[in-house]
């Protein structure tokens, strides 16, 4: 099951690459900047997280994905690393991996010239 901390990390990583969270029925697109400040989540990120919770996580989807943020916290999804780009992705517990990663529509990604982390 994805935890709130894992979900926040997942969103923070994708926000840094320019992905946004779409809020259905509101027409909102949220992508805070900066995401990290002095090694911690920035105030912009914290404000965005609060806004997402106020809008209802069931109405919020990371751009390029089909699962709501509420579904990801529902116990049927785990956060793991994409085999293609090493970014965090969600995977159905006991199921097959998603066909595509949110990176599928990013130009010049994955960037294999970046140094490996870890």
ZAMARGU-4260 file (C-alpha; in steps of 0.2 Angstrom, whole numbers, plus 5000, padded with zeros to 4 digits):
<rodrens>
0) 5000/5000/5000 | 5006/5017/4996 | 5008/5028/5011 | 5005/5047/5012 | 5024/5050/5013
5) 5027/5039/4998 | 5014/5048/4988 | 5021/5065/4992 | 5038/5059/4987 | 5031/5052/4971
10) 5022/5068/4967 | 5038/5079/4972 | 5048/5069/4959 | 5036/5071/4945 | 5033/5089/4949
15) 5052/5093/4947 | 5050/5086/4929 | 5036/5098/4925 | 5021/5085/4927 | 5006/5092/4936
20) 4991/5086/4945 | 4975/5088/4936 | 4959/5091/4947 | 4944/5084/4938 | 4928/5094/4938
25) 4938/5110/4944 | 4949/5112/4928 | 4964/5115/4940 | 4981/5110/4935 | 4994/5111/4950
30) 5013/5110/4949 | 5022/5119/4963 | 5039/5127/4961 | 5051/5125/4969 | 5047/5108/4976
35) 5062/5107/4987 | 5070/5120/4998 | 5085/5118/5009 | 5083/5099/5008 | 5065/5099/5013
40) 5048/5101/5004 | 5046/5119/4999 | 5031/5129/5006 | 5024/5129/4988 | 5024/5110/4988
45) 5016/5110/5006 | 5003/5122/5000 | 4999/5112/4984 | 4998/5096/4995 | 4985/5105/5006
50) 4975/5111/4991 | 4975/5093/4984 | 4968/5087/5000 | 4955/5101/5000 | 4949/5097/4982
55) 4948/5079/4987 | 4961/5066/4982 | 4948/5056/4973 | 4947/5070/4960 | 4966/5072/4958
60) 4977/5063/4945 | 4995/5065/4941 | 4996/5070/4922 | 4998/5055/4911 | 4991/5042/4924
65) 4974/5034/4926 | 4973/5032/4945 | 4967/5045/4957 | 4978/5050/4972 | 4965/5043/4983
70) 4966/5026/4974 | 4984/5026/4977 | 4982/5027/4995 | 4968/5014/4995 | 4979/4999/4998
75) 4979/4991/4981 | 4994/5001/4975 | 5013/5002/4979 | 5026/5014/4974 | 5041/5007/4965
80) 5055/5012/4953 | 5052/5012/4934 | 5064/5000/4925 | 5066/5013/4911 | 5069/5029/4920
85) 5071/5025/4939 | 5058/5037/4943 | 5044/5032/4956 | 5029/5024/4948 | 5014/5016/4955
90) 5011/4997/4953 | 4995/4987/4957 | 4998/4976/4972 | 4999/4958/4965 | 4996/4964/4948
95) 5005/4967/4932 | 5016/4983/4930 | 5008/4998/4921 | 5010/4998/4902 | 5018/5016/4903
100) 5027/5027/4915 | 5022/5045/4917 | 5039/5048/4908 | 5032/5042/4892 | 5028/5059/4885
105) 5043/5069/4892 | 5055/5075/4879 | 5073/5069/4881 | 5068/5057/4895 | 5075/5047/4902
110) 5091/5057/4902 | 5105/5043/4902 | 5119/5056/4904 | 5114/5061/4922 | 5124/5052/4935
115) 5116/5038/4944 | 5110/5042/4962 | 5113/5030/4976
</rodrens>
